[in-house]
């Protein structure tokens, strides 16, 4: 039997326990609802116009089955960028958060499954391209863990998550080849950088395996997973794994790492888990190499090392780890940490497919089928085949049912989430709650966090804020990052019956960031930017935003752009602002793309360029951003910069008006009244005009009845 154990193929925010951290889609009925991210609540929806300014692993173990964001920061500050933090915009941003994939918020501006993403202009010949795979975000979010079967959650997001924005009307808008970077001087040859020295991994040559080491290990598996009606005994499992590890058996070291990270049978200690993973990896354990790569990528803050992470993935791939090939394929697809190379990515995916086919033929474990389903869904390494993907998903779900009956906590929780959403199984909310409660009673951190959220919201359970906080506290004690983030913000704000305690709130957010939460980094940046419970410190805020940005957190990039654009906490620098907007637009951040379009329209921070202004506005509109849709409607209606087209104008106005954009509602009402681009209909015209007149957001922001000027190139 091989050492292969449960792994996740979804892009996850890596953490030492390998549990997928991306929140599942919101559902009013499901015990898996996660709160809006700080990015979602803090970023406003409507931006004001800018003003112009100047092979199998060695020593393989017997086959086993291993078990495998929150409200925004507080008070607005007078130093906040202008026009960015009104009540109107906060509500609209929250609405947008529910219509886009939640993530690593992360940075969740990426196109959804099934959507046709726009083709925005590239930054320059050397600039990173727009993300092309679902959930593009921080480097670590692409990593496949070797322990959790959290791929199911990714599939829930893919199939039941919010729909992508509707396909934009056909356009022939330009997509300029360059945005910010000046053209290279052809007469001056580019200097060839020396580059960093190659990473040399310290590996221990294979050692003879003592028979008693294998015996201790196999007995540890029986204790960990239970037999028949016998429940798991993690303390006994840890003792047996320890005896095996003392004899130098790599799979036992790997299991000790998992138990230490989870706090099962051992005191929870992520640093100790990291040490176990590293020791197992140096002894040739492929799955430990993948887990170690996750931690080095975006796990424990003081251990992060992207080049070394990639080196371990490459070594694990040499040993035949399909999940290592899969990760490398995703990274090559995005150019994160390694050169962008789509052809190379497909090679990695083809190798992943070949290895998975062999595993599917020899094992009934569901995770292999889930991974194959993802390849067929995306057309990675194979020709896309949705029907075959569905078949693999159905078989994988059957395997999940069996694994849940064997006390596999991750499988129990995941199955509960599927029953809640009705994905691959008939929806059964009572069964869903029973399973999530069962996992929580056994101490599964994510299950504890989910139940806490449900009690706070009164979803499937009676509303009980005290009980919700109690469950979140239990999950946070196990360093579940969603619970750490949620509680941190609750203590900062003093909500849900909890007395405000800024010191405790900051401590919880710091812990969440230590364990890899980009949303926590963003929240900490907001706390110090606004001085929420602490002394405002723009330098600290920028440091947190930049750290999150280095892992492709789109909202942090956007906020840094706004700070530079308006000189809020940093020197006013429109060139730097344009660069940050570009970097956020590359991650499909709709407001970032829209603001960049405005800068090009006015020649602020970049050369004036109407084509690029339109192209970036188009990108934002395709991503569902109402002000950009209103702007395109006006351009087509007026025939400015584009050929006049009332049909297209009405189409864009309708998209924006349905999101509550008052200017679009007025324009659409007038078009129906005049029969421009739509069939004349006074009744529909009156409906839209009455909606605009009674728009509560407009009354709130314009008490004197003045009309907003919609941003337009």
Secondary structure, DSSP 8 states (H G I E B T S, - for coil): ---------S-----TT----S-----TT-TT-----HHHHHS-S------------TT------------------TTS-TTSS-HHHHHHHHHHHHTS--SS-----S--TT--------S-TTS-----STT--SGGGG---SS--THHHHHHHHHHS---------------S-SSS----TTS----------------------HHHHHHHHHHHHHHH--TT----HHHHHHHHHHHHHTT-HHHHHHHHHHHHHTSSS---HHHHHHHHHHHHHTT-HHHHHHHHHHHHHSSGGG--HHHHHHHHHHHHHTT-HHHHHHHHHHHHHTSSS---HHHHHHHHHHHHHHHHHHHHH---HHHHHHHHHHHHHTSSS---HHHHHHHHHHHHHHHHHHHTTT-HHHHHHHHHHHHHTSSS---HHHHHHHHHHHHHTT-HHHHHHHHHHHHHTSSS---HHHHHHHHHHHHHTT-HHHHHHHHHHHHHT-TT----HHHHHHHHHHHHHTT-HHHHHHHHHHHHHTSSS---HHHHHHHHHHHHHTT-HHHHHHHHHHHHHTSSS---HHHHHHHHHHHHTTT-HHHHHHHHHHHHHTSSS---HHHHHHHHHHHHHTT-HHHHHHHHHHHHHTSSS---HHHHHHHHHHHHTTT-HHHHHHHHHHHHHTSSS---HHHHHHHHHHHHT-HHHHHH-TT---------
